[in-house]
Amino acid sequence: MSSILIIEDEEVILKALKRLLERNNYSVSTAMSIQEALAHQPQSFDLILADLRLPGGEGTDIIPAAGKVPVVIMTSHASVRSAVSAMREGAIDYIAKPFDHDELIMVIERSLLQNRLLALNNSLKQDLRRLLPTEEVINTTCMQSVLSEIGELRDHQRHLFLHGEPGTEKELLARALHHQSDRQDAQMIVADLPGYDSTTAEAALFSNSESLLHSAINGTLVLRHPHYLPEQLQTRLLDCLSSDSIHGESGSRQLNIRTICISNHPLSTLVEEHNFLAPLAELFCDNTYEVPPLREFRNDLPLLAEHYLSYYKVQYGKDKLKFSGTALAAIRAYHWPGNIDELKVAVEKATLTAKSSEVQPLDLGLGVTGDKGSAAARSISLDDYFRYVVLQHQSALSETDLAQTLGISRKALWERRHKMQLLRDSDNPKAK
């Protein structure tokens, strides 16, 4: 049973409203002033129904104290100005006196439903952030470099093309762009085009008021691998995006959407191979951005690995699990051809297979990979990993970069080199 607080200074009206709402199965409390209403702890109700004109103040004065509780304002001044003023101050709705009883019940039910849907939406967003944590990924050097390159997107920059190797979280970047835009309160719709054949793709994109294009109106439409669309549907998509409208049986409707295409291949390659219509590509050609591979940002690797481990160890009940030094060395040395997706899989596998409180290299299921991508199985000892990484990378990396790759200081690198007799030729007396 929903609870409602009525604030009304005319006793006859107050009693009549209380009887009406109680007959409609609401729990009702009453107050004749703002001061009296505050004593009822307004945040504890499901809805507040307040008269606009009250002794010593206005009904809208209760809004700050109500918090997330919706406030409906009653006014005998049935003017647009008073209604707009009440809504501007935070009222969820208003109703003008004298009002029909059925109309009042309808306004109350609509306001309660709207508030429940808002609470449900916020709850689902929190669950999504908990189940699919993204902030750490977006804050990596890799993602921030792309966001910095894109800069502050203006609303007229409506067509974006993101490309990069598989697993570089292009869709996650598209989601970040949506939530940082003026469209964040509208929907972001993802069209997974490889999952459609030509018939279902046409229906999904264009067919009716529940199509993907209709659902994305005023928001963002993400097209995953748009070259999977047949040429005739690319032509139709071009028509919609160029005219910023969609045509149906009931006429045309403005779209006002931002379209983000994500692909494993550069736009120019798709056009050259005749997989993407040149006129459609022209819409995106001025705003194409590459998401770099994870191996170009090795300093992000330990942070990302720790981030995913913190998530999976809670999910699988291994709260004390941590990475060993050899595991972190393996993570730094590996080539990561599958990028962030592969990293997630490796960390989840390690969480499930670790037989002690520390993740070991074999738990990750990785061969240490050189820059050319050739995998070589290695012993799990730290010395073997150190020897492999030094010999594999010292010709291309400075001592500072090599120390960063191993996750140790330059001094520790120098000491271990001497201990293991892995000096560079220029430092080795026997080489002279």
N, C-alpha and C positions, 0 to 999 in steps of 0.2 A: 504494500500500500504506500503510495507516494505521499509525502508530507508537504503541506503548503502553509506558508505564513502569509496572512492577509494584514495589510497595514491600511487602515481606513478610519478617518476621524468622525464620520457620520455613523452613529450607532445603529440606526435602522438598516442602512446599507450593509454594514458590517455583519449584522446578524443574518440578513438575507443571504449574503454570500456564503457564510459559514454553513447554513442549512443546505444550500444548493450543492456545495462541494462535498459535504458529508454524504448527501444522497447519491453522489457519483463515486463513492468509495474512496475519498481522499481523507487523510488525517489532517485536521485543520487547527492551527493556532492563530490567535488574533492579537493585534496591537493597534493603538489609536494614535501613535506618534513614532517618530524615528527613535527617540530615546527609549521608549517602551520596547520597540522592536529589537534594539541592540541587546536588551536584557534576555531576549529569547535565543541568543546565539544564532544569528541568521545563517551562518555557514553550515548549520546542522540540518537544514531543510533541503528538499528536492527542488522547490520553486518558491519564489516570493511574488505575491501580487500586491502592488503598492499603488495607492492613489497619488497623483502627481502633486496636488495641493494638500499640504499637511500643516498642522500647527508648528511654527518655528522652523519650517524647512520644506523641502520637496521630496517626493518619493524617490527620485534618483539619488538622493543622499545616501540611501541604503546600499547602493551598488558597490562602493569600495569595501564595505564590511561583509558583503555577501560572498566575496571571493569567486569561486567557480559556480555558485548557485545562480541559475538564470532568474532574471527579474523581469516581470511583465508590468508595464505601467498602465494604470487606468486614468483617463483624463476626460473631464467634461468639456474641455476645449478641443473640439474635434477638428483641429487645424493641422495642416501639414507641418507647420513650423514647430509646434509642440511635439509632434511625433518624431520628427527628424532630430530635434534636440535630445529627446529621451534616448533614441537609438544611438546617437553620437556619444552619449555619456556611458553607454554600455548596456542598455536594456536589450533583452533578446527580442521583445515584441511589445506592442501596445494595443489597447482596445479603448474605444471612445464610449463614454456614457451618453445617453442610456444605451445599454447593450442587450442583445438577445441572449438568453441563457445558453442556448445551444452554441451560439457564436463564441461565448466565453469559454465553454468547455472545450470547443475545438481549438481555440488559441492556447489554452493550457496544455492540452494533449500534444499539440504540435511543438510547443516549447520544450516539454519534457522529452519528447522523442528526439528533437534536435540535440538536446544536451546529452542524452544517452549515446547518440551516434557519435558526438564529438568525443565523449569519454572513451568509447570503444575504439575510435580511430587512434586516439593518443595511446591507448593500451597496446594496440596492434603495432604501432610504431616502436614502442619501447620493447616489445617482444622481438620485433625484427632486428633492432639494434643489438639485443642480447644474443639472439641466435646467429646473426650474421654481422659481427662487429666489424666496422669499416673505418673508423677514424684513424686507427694506426696505419692502415694501408694508404689512405688519402694523405696522411702527413709524412709519408716517406719522401726522400729526396726525389725519387723517380716520379711520383705523381705530382709533387709540388712543382717540378720543373715544367711539366706540361701545363698545369694550371697557370703558372707564371707566364708561360709563352702565350696562352690564350688571353690572359689579362682579364680586365673587366668587360665581360661581354655585354654589348648593348642589345636591346630587345630586337633591333632590326637585323641583327646577325642571327637569322633564323635557321640557317642550314649549316650543320657542322659534320665533318667526316673525321672519325678517329680510326687509326689503323696501327697495327703492331703485331708482334708474334702472338701465337696462341698462349693464353694464360696470363696476359699482361693486365688483366682486370679492366678492360676498356669499358665494359658495361658499368662497373663500379664508378669509373671516372665520369661517365655520362650521368649517373645518378647524382654525383657530387655537383656537377654543373647545374642540374635541375634544381637542387636544393639551395644553391647559392644565387639563383636567379629570382626575378620578380614573379615567376610562375610556381614557386614552391608550394603554394597552397592548392594548386590545381593538380591534376593527375599526371603521373609519368607512366606511359603505356609502352610496354616492350613487345615488339613483334618479332618472334623467333622464326624468321622466314624459312630456314632449312627444314623446319618441321611441317611445312605446308606443301601440298601439291598445287597445281595452278588453279584448280576449282576451289579448294578450301581457302587458298590465299586471297582470291578475289572476294569471296564471301566474308572472310575475316577482316579485310581492310576496308571494303567499300559498301557492303550489302545493305545495312539498315542502321537504325539509330543506336544499335548496340555494337557497331563495328569499331575497329581499333581507331580509325580516324575520327569518328564521332566522339569516342570516349576521351580522346586526347585534346579535344577542343579547349583552347586557352591554356593548355599545358605543354607537355613534351612527349613526342613520339620517338622511340628508339627503334631503329630498324637494324636487326642483327643480320649481317651478311646479305645486303640488299641485292647482290648479283644473282641470288637464287630466284628472284622474281622473273617470270617470263617477260619477254620484250613487250607484249601488249599490256601487261600490268604495269611495267615501268613507264610506259607511255601514259597510262591513266593516272599513275601517281604524279608524273610530271605536270599533267594538266591541273590536278588538285593543288599541288604545291605552288605552281606558278600563278594560278588565279586566287590562291588562298581561300578556296571554297570547295565544297563537295556537293555533287548534284545527286538528287534522289527523286523518288516518286512524289514527294511532297514539296519539291522545289530545291533551291540552293541554300546552303548554310555556310556562313563564314567559319573558317577553321581557326585562324590565329594560333597556330601551334609552332613550336620549335622542333625541328626534325634533326635528329642525330643519327647518322649511319655509323656502324662499327663493323670493321672488317679486319681480317688477317693480312690483307693485301692493300698496297697503296692504290689510291683512286686512279692514278695514271695507268697502272698495270691492268686494272679491271677494264678500262676503256680500250687500251691497246689490244687486249684479248677478246674484245667484243662481248664482254659479259655485263657491261654497264653502258646504258645509252649516253652518248656524248652530250646531248642537250640536258639530260638529267644531271650529269656530272657537273655541268657548268654552274648549277645552283650551289654546289658544294666546293668548287675548286678554290675559292678565295679563303676558305676556312677549313683546311685540312691539317691535321696534327698527328704526329707519330708518338705513340706511347713506347718509351724505350724498354728494352729487355732488362730483367732484374740483374743480370750479371754486370751491367754497367754501373750499378749502384751497390757495390758489395758492402759498404758501410751500413746499408739498410738491412742486410741479411740477419745479423744477430737479433736486432730489434723485432723484425717480423717473425722470426722463429720463436722468440720468447713470447710474443703476442699470441701466436697460434697454440703454443704449448699451454699457456695459461687458460685458454678456452677449452682445449681438449682434455686437460687433466681434471677439470671440474666436471665435464660431461661424462667422463669415464671413471670418476671416483679415484683419481690418483693425485691427491692434493700435494704430496711431497715430492713429486717428480721434478727433476731439473736436468739440464744438459750437462754432460761431462765436457771437459776441455777438449778431448779428442772429437767429440760430436760437433762442437762449435767450429773446430778446425776443419772438419769435413764439410760442414755447411758453407764455410767461407771459400773452400777450395773448389767446390763443385760448380759446374758450368750452368746448371739450371736451364736446360732447353725448354722445359715446360713452364718456366717462370713462376709466378705466385701460385698458380693452380698446383704445380708440382710440389712446391714447398708445403702447401697445406696438406697434400696427400702424404708426403714423407713424414711430417710431424704427427699427423693422426696415426699413421702406421707405427711410428716409434712409441707413441703413447700406449698403444694397445699391446705391443710386443716387448716393451722394456721389462726385464726380469729383476731389476733392482731399482733403487731410488734415483738412479742416474741414467739418462738416455745415452747409449753408446753408438758409435758409427754404424755398426751392423744393424741396429734397430731402425735406422733411417732407411736402409735398403738402397744406399747410394754407392756407386763406384765413384772414386775421385776422378773428375773429368778435367782435362786440359782445355785451353782456350779453343782448340779445334774440335772439341766435342768427343774425343776418343776416350772411352771409359777404361779404367784399369783397376782391378780389385786390389786392395791394400790391406795390410795388417791393421789391426785396430789399435796398435800402440801409438802413443803420442810421438815417439821418436820417428816411427815410420812415416807418419803423416807429415811431420816437420820436414823430414828428408825429401819426401815427394814434392811438397809444395815449394820448397826452396829450389830444388833442381829444375822443377817444371817452369817456374816463373821468374827466376832471378835475372834471366837475360833480358826480360822485358820490363821489369819493375825495379824502381829504386829501393834502397833499404827501407825508407820510410813507408812506401807503398807495400812492400813485402811484409813489414811488421804489421801494418793495418790488416792485410789479408789474413795473417795468422792470429790476429787479435792480441798481440803482445807489443811491448815497447821496443824501441830500437836497441836499447841496452840489453834487454832479454834476448833479442834476436842475435846480437853480436856474441853474447856469452854462450848461447847454445850452439852457434856456428863453430866456435872454438872448441867446445866440448866434444862435438860430433865430427870435428875436422871437415867441416863443409865450408871452408873459406872460398871467397871469390878468388879467381886466379891472380888478381892484382894484389891480394892480401896474403897469398900463399908463398912463403919463401922458397919452397921446393919448385915452384913454377918459374922461378927467375934464374 
